C-alpha cells in the first residue's frame, strides 16, 4: 500500500515558504499548517488553507503492462477569504505548483515516486465569500 496522501501532506508542510502563507490549525498552532487531507474541512479552520483528498484517477501499470506501479491524479485546492483581490490565493497556488511540479515524493513502498503539476491553477468553485485555486497533480510510482 502506498500512502500518497501522507506524501503530499509531508511535501507541502515541509515547505517553509508555503507554510508562511497559510493559516495554522488548530488556530495559533505554529507547528500545524492549515493543510487538510480529509473531508469535511473542520468548521473552525481559518483561511487560507490547502486541501487534497482522494484520487481523481488511479491507473495501475500492472493492468496495462508488465511494470508494477501506478499513475495517479490528485486535486490540490487552496481556499482563502474573498478580499476583492486574488493576489494572495494566486501566490499560494503558484507556490503549491513550485513545491509539487517535477519533484520527488517520499513514499514508503515506492522505489521511484515523482509528482508533476499537469493542470492549473484553475479557479476553484466557491461561494462569493471565498476565493480558491485548484491544481491537478500527477503522481507516478514504480513499486518494488
N, C-alpha and C positions, 0 to 999 in steps of 0.2 A: 504494500500500500504506500503510495507516495502522497505526502501531505503538502499539496500545493498551497493551500490556504495559509499554513504557517510560514511557508517560504516567502509568500508575497508580503505577509504582515512583517516578517523579520526584515526584509529588504527595505520596505517603506519606513519602518520605525527606527532603523539604524541610520537614516539619512538626517543629519543634524539640520540641514537647510530646510527640508520639508517639515520636520518636527517643529521648527521655529515658526512656521506659517500656520500651524494648526492649533486648535484649542486642545485642552487636556481633558482626560476622563478617568476617574471622576474629576469634576471641575476643581482646578487648583492642584492637581497631582502631576508634578513635572515629569515623573518617570513614565507616565502613560499618555502618549499622544492619542488624540481622538481619531483612531483608526479602528474600524469595526469590520469583523468578518462574519457576523451573524445578523439575522433579521428577526425581529424589527430592531431598528436603532433605539437604544434606550431613550425614553421620553425626556430624561433630564440631561441628555447630551447637549453640550454647547457647540456652536459652529464657529469656525469652519471645521468640517470633519471629512474623512475619507471612508468609503466602504467598498468591500469586494466580497461577494459571496457566491459560491457555486460556480459551475461551469456552464457557459453558453453552448459549447460544443466540446466533445471529447471523443477523439478517434484513436483507437488502439492500433498500433502498427501491426501487431501480430495477426490482426484480422485481414490485413491487406498485403502483407509481405512477410518475409522471414525475420525481420528485425523485431525485437521486443522494445516497446516504448509507447509514448502517447503524444498526440498533438492536441493540445487543449486551448480553448479560447475562454478568457475570463473578462468580465467587465470590471473596471475600477472607476468609481464615481466619487467626485468631490462636491460638497454642498456648503454654501455659505449664505448668510443673510443677504437679502437684496438691498443694497445701499444706493442703487441707482448707477453704480459703476461696476463693470465686470473685471476690473483690473486685478483685484485680489484673487478671484477664483481662477482667472486665466493664468496667473503666476503659479498657483498651486498645481493646476493641471499640467502646465509645462514642466514643473519640477517632477511630478509623478512620471511623466514621459521620459525625462532625463534619467531618472533612477531605474526605470524598468526597460528602456529600449536597448536591445542588444547587450544585455547584461546577464551574467551567470547568476543562478539562484542556488542556494544551499538546500538540498532536499535529500534526506536520508533515503537510501534505496535507489537513487538515480545516479547513474555513472556520468551523465552529461545532461545538464539542465540549462536551457537558455531561454530568456524571455525577450520578446520583441513587441513593440507597440505597432499594431497593424491598422489602427483606426483612431481618429480623434486627436485632440479633444473635440468632441461634439457637444452641443448644448444638451444638457440633461433635462428631462421633463420634471418640472417643479411647479409649485403654486407661485402666485405673484409675490409672496413674501420672501422667497428663496431664489437663489441662482445656483446653477450647477454645471459641471462638465463631466463627460463620460469618455473613457478611453477603452479600447479593445486591446487586450494583451494576449499574444500567442505564446504559449509555453510548450517547448519541445523537450521531451525527456527520452533518454535512452536508458533502459533498465538493465540491471545485472542479469 
